[in-house]
Structures are given as structure tokens and as C-alpha cells.
Amino acid sequence: MKIKRLLLRPLARLAALHAGAQLRAFLDAHRRTAQVQQQLLTELLRCHSETDFGRDHGFARVRSYEDFTKAVPVGTYEMHRPYIERVWHGQTTALLPPGEPVAMFSRTSGTTGQPKHIPVTPRFLSAMRRGWNVWGLAALNDHRGAWLRPILQISSPMRELDSPTGVPCGAISGLLALTQKPIVRRMYVVAPAVADIADPVARCYVTLRCCVGRDVAFITTANPSSTIKLIETGQAHAERLIRDLADGTVDPPGHLPPQVAAGLRFRPDRHTARRLAEGLRRDGRLLPRHFWNPEYLANWTGGTLRLYLRRLGELFGPVPVRDIGLLASEGRFSVPLHDGTAAGVAEITGNFLEFIPAAQAERAQPDTLRAHEVAIGQEYSLVVSNWAGLFRYHMDDRVRVVERLGDSPVFEFLSRGAHTANITGEKITEHQVVEAMHRAAVATGAGVERFVLQGRFAATPFYELRLEVPDGMALGRLATAMDEVLGELNVEYRSKRFSGRLGPIQPVVLAARTLESAEREQIRLRGGRSEQYKHKYLLTDVLE
């Protein structure tokens, strides 16, 4: 391995020089945010003026930001859907500049039940890759021990189906992995074909089989639950994994497609097998430290996903976690530059960003602020325009600005949409609920990953806390602690509880694996992928 790293060093140095130039340009852009954003908007409007969307909204007549806001209303995917449907069927100039090819469609679940198909163009892909380069170099600068070591990236395939004209449709993470710089691709330890395994247990097992025994430097995925599931799969099938390592085979639980199996080659690794067997005997379960020494973990940490961080710590110990930023099928919108925070600086070089003040989130046509106009400490909903052909696209993501880098906001993701429950005027948000559970779990020593809170109407209304309870958990204490913390976070909730208009949180015990089964069913019905699924901790409809 040392010889291989030595041979790769010149190529890596060239790649680092290129990424370093991008990082310096990115940081410099934030010294002149308003200028960079206006130039990008002007270029977007010019290039899209001959599209059907551009003609319908008079892009050729737009001369200022004020003109832009009058010409194009803030809208969701539904405003763009008729144009995207035409692109989907091959009429690319409905939304994209003439001659602009579509490399793929990035597919994600839609709020209406119909999937969203975001066209991925070369310029859109370039902006996404540039954001990842900036993020990656900043992370490697902070973790020099990860340099030229293997990388475990958990992603989905770029081709889950084809458009009517044969364009692949799937996960943009798959395309980014396939088109990554050769020096970086050589560091990946999992073959791209593994993402095509449909059986989730088999896919997790084979992923782990590919990288156990490799000196993995860091793990990159969107949802931290993917990393947790990976390790827990190894724990559930430890003897099988040890046997496969010793024999140089791969025999996963579940179905392994023959075409994938044919591309997997392993050598017997009895040394690693003995190390895992020894760790299993000593600790009673497999742990990442038995086979890896990662420099950091990379995944989302904001909003509801912060609940998984405690479980990551239990499995990996004190390994730093770096948030990968606010990114979606529609683009990358923030770039975290430090460990231990969900906050990232606005990605102003690839997106024209607008911010709706939280107080106007429910308005049909709210006021908007540009990136350099937002205030620290305030909450906003994000609106984007970019090279996917999206204009004034309401992301339905709620963020909080925590500081500035130059003239640009540094913001953290709070929640998806207006996830607010209200029985008697308390208006609690999903972010508050997750924070209350986090603090209550720390205070009581409870280990909680999934739960559901939902209002129930009664003589004295209350919120019902539904979760699966391990043996020994003091559920009553947890519910009481959560009730108290929620009152600290929401003055209206505290007022309603104090006045007796709301009763205390009432716990309800669910059978084991109830929530996991419900999640799988939702993924099946919506046609999405497990890493895109975001568990709803707060249900806003009231039970009777």
C-alpha cells in the first residue's frame, strides 16, 4: 500500500492543485457575494432566454433583480413540471438552452406522490462537482491522515430506469462517482455494480465485504442511518463475514444477482478474519475499530438526522463527523468547512439563492432576500435558480443563518417544510421536537433513534410519543423529560401546559421493528431510495 501511495503521489498532487485553485476561488467569491450572484443571475437568464420557460417569463426583458422577481413567481416543482415533462420526452429546449444535452435525470420523491425528475446538464454537473471538490479539499486539509487512503462511498445507481428517449434516471451521486477524477476513483473500495443489488441486506453485506480489510480513511454517505445499517448488518452476520474473509468468498444473506457476483473477486484474508474473530470474542459484537481506523465520517447531521449521531458515536467512538452540506437532487446549496456542525457557507457560485423570511413561509408570493441581505440568527426558506433550468424554485427547506463568511450567510438545515403541529396554539416544529428528544435522551441515558410524536384530541389534548422500547428503558422518565425540554424550547407549549390546555406527553410502546417496517413500505409506495427517505418525527394531523 505504501508503494502504491508513493506511485500515486504525483497524480494526487496535480488533482490537489486543481482542487486547491477551486477552493481559493470559492472563498474569494464570498468577499463579493452580491456581485458574484448578480453575474450568475445575468448569465442564467441570458442562456435560458431562448427556452420555452424563458420566453414564457420574458427573460429577454429582465434587466435587474427586481425585474426578475416580477417576471417569475416563487414556485415549487409543480410550476416547472410541464416544462420538465417535455424535457423528459426529448424536448430539451422547453427548459434548457439550445444544444444543452441531458446527461441524466436525478430522481427523487415528490411531495404529491409523483417522483421528481431533475435534468442534469454538463454545467449543472460541473457546479455539483466543484462544490464537492471544495468540500473534499477542506475536509482533507483538516484530516491529513486521510490522504491517499481508501474511501468508502455509499451511493445509489445513476440508472434506475430510462426516460422515454433512453436517458438514464436515478441518483446523481452515482453519476458523480462514475465521472470522478481517476485518482479519486482508484481510492473507492466498493465497485459501482454493488449499488445495483436490490436486496437491502445483501447490498449492505456486500458493501461491507468489499471494504473490511481495507484501510478505509473515511465514509461518505448522505444519511447517517446508512452507515449505521452497514455496521449493524456486519454485527448480525458476523460469523458469515469472518468465514467469507478467511475463504476469499462472498455469500451474503439475501439475493446477490449473478451479474454482480461475477464481477466480485476476493483473496483469502485469514489475518483480518482472525482479527475480527478476536474482536468479536472480546467485545461480544463486531465494531468498526476491529477492522478500520477512519479519520472522519461524512454525512448529514442537521435537522432530524442529528438523532443518529449518538448511535454513530457508540459504534465508532470519538471519530469526527463532517456534515456534507445542504444538497439534493436540485443541487448543492451549502458547503460545510468544519467538523461538528451542520452549518455550511452558501454555495453562491453555482446557484442564485433567495431566502424567504420564516414569518412569510405560508404566503403564496412572499418577499425574498438575496444572500448578502439575510440576518444572522434568523430563519428562512430557501429558493434557488440554477443550471438545472430551475428558476425561483421553492426548496421547502427551512434554514437558520448562524454566521457569515465574508458577505455570504453560513446556514444550517433545520427541517423540511413547515413541519409544524398545532392543537391549541402551541405551534411546535419538528426541529423543536427532535431537539427535545435529543436533550431528554441525554438526560435520561435513553438510546433513541426513531420515534413519532403526534397530537391526540381528548378532553385535555396531548401529544402521543410512539417508539420501540428496549429492555430497561425508563419510558415514563423519557416522556417527562421530553415534555419539560419542549416547554423550554417553545414558550407557547409551556404556556398551554402550565394552563392545563395541553396534557403531558403520553408514551405508547410499539412492537419491535414497527417503524422500520413502516419506512420500508413508504419507500416502496413512493418509489424512492432508502438514503433519500427522511423519517417524520412529528406528524401534523391530529388523532381523535
Steps between C-alpha positions, in 0.01 A plus 500: 500500500785738582655435156163561333456827689851605399426432131170687516648803674584701179147452363352586836707817517364613162142426609560686827635804313183514289273456803706756691445757227127433518501537880685833481264630231200386704620675815585814305149512354355555847680832530274634222180301539260752343718537189552125455129430541393775258746378237372145536136610473579704188671200341217263593240732351703559182561130439139400568332788317431281192342217699123467514511581870717805432271630226186436706650708784657774291865437587612719208341802667646443847764760586518484881422283799178695548401420140579134568273480806215658301550272201525169686289410804641286779385149414542133582576206274140517381571835331787337311338160446342574155837613364691212663250252358581627152873471567429147629350419160792650307393864452802637685453866401180511705725569800863480388711713264522386137771239456518423873498119538344311790749259658235345724193579707548513875199328652351565840167465674253783457266647756197410287595133469626540143881477473701805400742480207768770507696534172876474554692703242878533460499846665281379784725196550809723492356720775418194712847356452664833582307515826612150591862586414489804729339297778741209454820704497393694810434169677833349391684814609359441848567124490838447339503136611231425241728598211523228230320240712196297387157663503168336576226685314145370541295613202215388277509411130461771239281273287186378674287544189520674163307799369289445186802611295743267680661751738595333832303602805616437856736643760737780408741363763547199271590721204737711711676183618532361147637829360730579792867576436691175430728558800195516729319208333802281571444564870140371500474156662150403384433409137225713339302185414438434871252790500288295255427230760129536573490300823590756773657246739704340223613844378613603849680171552682508165594866555656407833665193349669722240659731755573290810873442489557827313653803675189716466579866569145634510143404422281727287125464472197727523303345782688388815254213533671344197831480686327366811312237298828395337664427835188341649478266199854389571411443864195295409702280261841508669579127470407500131720807439797346678460178300482692171814694590694185583387316186511790252131460420185709516182329619256770608164448665234579241528500123821588318441544123730267301623787281616689810653190658697432181679834536605450863842349570649445845814337632502306826588735787548278803688769690202740495262209568697411816500866608122521463449169681719622788309829522169315494608275788635793701215749451208270427424680172684629196601865517661722234819524705557128440569564133523879434670813629301776324608863520141629480144418397312710244121523497210730576481608864235773494132499577348168597813307404692621805329222697721246324824662618482335841477157339793583270700588810409170666621306196805704393611670819639856489533523120429852365192549285496747211161603360488467121284812460153583383476319170221328312405383153451870420859597585749579776413806707750507785858388563598421862864589563538360853426184698226474758250742348213474254564858388658568163575810299255576219601352164472823304711400200257242362162628621321832517357486851204677656366476852139526618470633858345236727205725583401500132544129437127442448444790260418416139747764377733593784769764507850370440850607602822442314796321656677817614179639657411232756554545875691281744273309735197513272321207335411483132367273228734447206423595138745409220570566133772298326631308198237225535258747341332574832401861568374635832451140607367470856706224661267480802809480722512705819846630596649720770783747433764455772785722377663650192797422283585830336169630367336157478279320752609185677183306571384171647210282387215484752212313345317413186209733436263643756509192722290659768237341727234703673216387728439801723726769353836358610638462142786261573742420217672175410833664575385579854371147547826341387702735719275420799548126448875545460531685832256267678688192380830644623347590837344157555764285332248362251613385157241622248537501121143503371179624652177669398328786682141573407222705654191326636174684564332419833331678790849631566696467173852364516784373283552128461860373491526171311825305501651156536634447851809290575504306824581717798403836346317724746240617249305711748812696597587555133151632418504732803846633415397559137188683615709731719759573231230569241364763739846659518524513121147624431346762728152440363523131576615583853211743539242247381643231728509735799139606444379143458392548140747230402565183693843338542657288228366145518728213391378209289711186457531357149597147406861453391577608140162670457648832387760336277226298327292814452801679346561216255136506397513876442815464288330225297183702445683822409753330275796671668826377651582432863766774523248757374239406759472742791308359793219726625543549874204739526167420336289810461154345465320456833368164614149481642 
